[in-house]
Amino acid sequence: MLTLHGVGLSPFVRKVRVALAEKNIQYEHIPQVPFGQPEEYFKISPLGKIPCLTEGDWALPDSSCIIAYLERVHPEPALYPSDPKEFGRALWYEEYCDTKLVNALTTVFFQRFVRPTFFKQEADEEMIQKALTEEIPPILDYLEGEIGDRAFLVGSHFSIADIAATSPFVNFAHGKEKIDAGRWPNVAAYVERIHSRPSYKPIIEEEMSG
């Protein structure tokens, strides 16, 4: 059986868990945190990052690599568009959201959740306000225009783009923030819709009740 290493609160671990759920793949979950890792973990994930997928002696780190692998061995339902241009756009959105969006939203998550919970430190509210007023709005402005009134970011089907674009907003909620639906109605409705999927909703509920 496949084993997924990585704490569920990670937006990248969540990405893989949603993909596994969409494809109805059974797996074992080991909640490895991304700090203070045992030396053994670096043998399967040389950068020490999460998630990492293993099966026996075989190991594959990185959420994007893992989901691309899953698509090859479990092609249905497809999480990557078949049209070449849509495929390229889906990869772009994944990259943009895994970097720009994650970095901005998890600033709030790290300060308000990770620091007090794991390090017994107070949140840096000045840093949070900078993220909320300077860093996050331009990203949401961009996504607001890209989503428009479409059900999905790319084409007419749920894809890796939608997984990557919505996972960081769970961390935003853990940081006690939410999307301003008055300012970004398309993004707010889109995230709520994707989070309500049968593959996604139980994972979020599990996190929120933990």
PEKA-V985085 format. One record per residue. RES is the residue in one letter. SS is DSSP state (H for helix, E for strand, - for the rest). PHI is phi in degrees with one decimal (none if undefined). D_CENTER is the distance of its C-alpha to the mean C-alpha in Angstrom with 1 decimal. Layout:
# PEKA-V985085
res = {RES,RES}
ss = {SS,SS}
phi = {PHI,PHI}
d_center = {D_CENTER,D_CENTER}
This chain:
# PEKA-V985085
res = {M,L,T,L,H,G,V,G,L,S,P,F,V,R,K,V,R,V,A,L,A,E,K,N,I,Q,Y,E,H,I,P,Q,V,P,F,G,Q,P,E,E,Y,F,K,I,S,P,L,G,K,I,P,C,L,T,E,G,D,W,A,L,P,D,S,S,C,I,I,A,Y,L,E,R,V,H,P,E,P,A,L,Y,P,S,D,P,K,E,F,G,R,A,L,W,Y,E,E,Y,C,D,T,K,L,V,N,A,L,T,T,V,F,F,Q,R,F,V,R,P,T,F,F,K,Q,E,A,D,E,E,M,I,Q,K,A,L,T,E,E,I,P,P,I,L,D,Y,L,E,G,E,I,G,D,R,A,F,L,V,G,S,H,F,S,I,A,D,I,A,A,T,S,P,F,V,N,F,A,H,G,K,E,K,I,D,A,G,R,W,P,N,V,A,A,Y,V,E,R,I,H,S,R,P,S,Y,K,P,I,I,E,E,E,M,S,G}
ss = {-,E,E,E,E,-,-,-,-,-,H,H,H,H,H,H,H,H,H,H,H,H,-,-,-,-,E,E,E,E,-,-,-,-,-,-,-,-,H,H,H,H,H,H,-,-,-,-,-,-,-,E,E,E,E,-,-,E,E,E,E,-,H,H,H,H,H,H,H,H,H,H,H,-,-,-,-,-,-,-,-,-,-,H,H,H,H,H,H,H,H,H,H,H,H,H,H,H,H,H,H,H,H,H,H,H,H,H,H,H,H,H,H,H,H,H,H,H,-,-,-,-,-,-,H,H,H,H,H,H,H,H,H,H,H,H,H,H,H,H,H,H,H,H,H,H,H,-,-,-,-,-,-,-,-,-,-,-,-,H,H,H,H,H,H,H,H,H,H,H,H,H,H,H,-,-,-,-,-,-,-,-,-,-,H,H,H,H,H,H,H,H,H,H,H,-,-,H,H,H,H,H,H,H,H,H,H,H,H,-}
phi = {none,-68.5,-124.7,-103.8,-101.5,145.8,-66.1,-62.7,-71.8,-69.8,-62.9,-81.0,-65.2,-60.1,-51.7,-68.5,-62.9,-66.4,-61.5,-61.8,-67.5,-59.5,-92.7,55.9,-99.9,-79.2,-158.9,-97.4,-118.9,-110.4,-77.8,-74.9,-83.7,-87.6,-149.8,65.1,-67.4,-67.9,-56.4,-60.7,-66.1,-67.1,-72.8,-101.9,-134.2,-55.9,-84.3,77.4,-88.2,-117.4,-88.1,-140.3,-108.0,-130.3,-150.6,65.6,-87.7,-88.4,-139.8,-142.5,-84.3,81.8,-60.4,-65.3,-64.3,-63.6,-68.5,-62.7,-64.7,-58.9,-64.1,-72.7,-90.0,-134.2,-68.1,-120.0,-71.0,-68.8,-107.9,-125.2,-61.4,-81.9,-67.7,-57.0,-69.9,-67.1,-59.8,-61.4,-65.7,-62.2,-64.8,-62.9,-61.8,-61.5,-63.2,-61.0,-75.3,-69.9,-110.6,-60.2,-69.1,-59.3,-59.4,-72.1,-71.7,-78.7,-60.8,-65.8,-60.7,-63.6,-69.6,-92.5,-117.3,-68.7,-60.1,-71.1,-76.3,-101.7,-113.8,55.1,-116.5,-77.8,-69.6,-90.6,-67.5,-64.7,-65.6,-63.0,-64.5,-64.1,-63.9,-69.0,-101.2,-115.0,-89.3,-77.4,-53.8,-63.3,-68.1,-68.0,-60.4,-62.5,-65.0,-58.4,-73.8,-70.1,-74.1,56.2,-105.9,-80.6,-74.8,-131.5,-66.4,-128.6,64.4,-111.8,-133.6,-59.2,-146.5,-56.1,-60.2,-71.6,-64.9,-65.9,-72.8,-107.4,-59.8,-63.0,-72.1,-68.3,-65.1,-59.7,-67.5,-61.8,-87.0,65.6,-129.9,-145.8,-69.2,-75.9,-67.2,-72.2,-89.4,-128.5,-62.2,-65.9,-65.3,-60.5,-67.5,-63.6,-62.6,-61.2,-65.2,-68.0,-64.7,-86.7,-62.1,-58.0,-79.4,-102.3,-55.9,-63.6,-66.8,-66.1,-61.4,-60.8,-64.1,-68.0,-93.2,-78.5}
d_center = {23.0,19.6,18.2,14.6,14.8,12.4,12.1,9.9,9.1,7.0,3.3,4.5,6.8,5.2,4.4,8.0,9.3,8.8,10.4,13.0,13.8,14.3,16.6,18.2,18.1,19.4,18.2,18.8,16.2,17.3,15.5,16.1,15.4,14.8,18.3,21.8,20.9,24.1,25.7,25.2,21.4,22.0,24.0,21.1,18.5,20.9,18.6,17.8,14.1,11.6,10.9,14.2,15.7,19.4,22.3,25.6,26.2,23.6,20.4,17.4,14.9,11.8,8.8,10.4,13.7,13.0,11.8,14.8,17.0,16.2,17.1,20.4,21.4,20.2,20.6,20.7,19.0,18.0,14.5,16.0,18.9,22.3,23.8,23.6,23.0,20.2,18.7,19.0,17.4,14.4,14.0,14.7,12.0,9.4,11.2,11.7,8.3,7.2,10.5,12.2,9.8,7.8,11.4,12.9,10.9,10.6,14.3,15.0,12.9,14.7,18.0,18.2,16.6,16.4,19.8,21.8,20.4,20.5,22.9,25.1,25.0,25.1,22.5,23.4,23.7,25.1,21.9,19.9,22.4,22.2,18.5,19.1,22.2,21.9,18.4,16.3,18.9,19.4,15.7,15.9,19.4,18.1,15.5,18.3,20.6,18.4,17.5,21.0,22.2,20.4,18.5,15.9,15.0,17.0,20.1,20.8,18.2,14.6,12.8,10.1,10.2,9.5,6.4,5.0,7.1,6.5,3.3,5.0,8.0,8.1,8.6,11.0,12.8,13.2,14.8,17.2,16.4,15.8,16.2,19.9,20.6,24.0,22.9,19.8,20.7,19.0,15.5,16.2,17.6,14.9,12.0,14.5,15.4,12.1,11.3,14.9,14.6,16.2,13.3,10.9,13.4,14.8,11.6,11.3,15.1,15.2,13.1,15.3,18.4,17.9}
